[in-house]
Amino acid sequence: MAHYKMYIDGKWEDSTVVKPVYEKYTGEQYATYAESTPEDVDRAVAAAKESFKKEALTPTQRHDILMRAAEILKEMQEEIAQSICHEAGRTIEDSRYEVLRAVGSFQLAAEEGRRIAGEMIPAEGVAGDEDKMCFTVRKPIGVVAAIMPFNVPLVLTVNKIAPALAAGNTVVLKPTKDCPGHAVLLVEALLKAGLPKNHIQLLIGSGSTVGEALLKNQDVACYCFTGSLEMGTHVRNSVGLRRCMMDLGNNGGVIIHKDVDVKDVAVTCAATGFTNAGQLCIKPQRLYVHEDIFDEFVQVMKEYAESVVVGDPADEKTAIGPMISEEEVERIDSWVKEAKEGGATVICGGEKIGTRVYKPTILTNVTKDMKVVSNEAFAPLVVAIPYTDFDDAIDQLNDSKYGLHAAAFTNDFNLALKATQKIEAGGVIINGSPYTHIPVMPFGGIKNSGVGKEGPRYCIEEMTDVKTIVYYMK
């Protein structure tokens, strides 16, 4: 059985407190980890701060290290994928693909790190300032704390720490205690690739202890957090004026107009709505379907949901695995029951398989005040809502506290353009699922879906300070 240690101040360390990591499908113990303390947090941040000051790397050095780390990750693909599959409950196919996406993210960040630059400011265009030259440069911000979730653990972590390192920062990483194995392997890969030993620190533990200690440590310059709106609000309120990048969820709205290929779009929405047991912030959840195709659309989704293999994520045939915990299964089950009591119709699913798996679920006859509509389900559930007028569908989609990704399916060019202009979201996908993420694009939400942008270039901008230089020419 694997035992995961902390990595602090250049050393792998154990702890007096050892906690279990559970296999998410069977519920059996899979590994153990050394639990970090608030004192460990302070030591890790201090080591990262000292390394930032004394072991600065050139852009070329950072590039070479990250590119080598990408190669090592690829070599470790199966080992990391097995860890993700068992500890996070992702299907083995998705876990393997996740490693390859992480490899690509390292490569993109490495290249972007060599293009960090400021800009020339036209001071001579201002009367009285013709004798001055003005330009900007970008400088790394310092210690970056990455507080990461369970759902796409490796990619979400690499999408934060690779740009942080490419920009010249140092990193303190806290993976979720539910699945820390991938983070241990990731740190090992970075060290093997030649990263200075204290440019990365690894802490393992709960948000209430390790997370809180990180928030209180004034030497952390920037926080990257992916999690719930409630916890994101707490992070923002705790760190004051220090930099934050936060991804806080979504209840993905999708408009499906009557002119589309019904079968193709219905399968797309079902497949991406149920993948990873629906535990994705950019999954489709609220489907606004034109009334002319509504019944057919729902029937195709039902057929898909009832045809896929649900269960053991380690089985190559499985499409939908377990949720992260029994508590989460109970939560979504209670939401569905509450919706049924309010008049919703369960088209399929709506029940547990054992205690750790939830059947892919489709609901109709829902109202906007139901939790399955207004909140982020984060489960294998979608709701289908008929509409008559496209503009009204946009208004319904926008009636949400979230605004991460949304989508519209239509072959009408004018309606597609209207959707891009009127939908309130950080990303609008036309003729594709909101579960669309191109690694180089700016990724982030509006409203309560978060602050800041991912994507190597945009993340580097978030994690660097702009310094303005004025030179008096004589």
Disulfide bonds with the S-S distance in Angstrom:
none
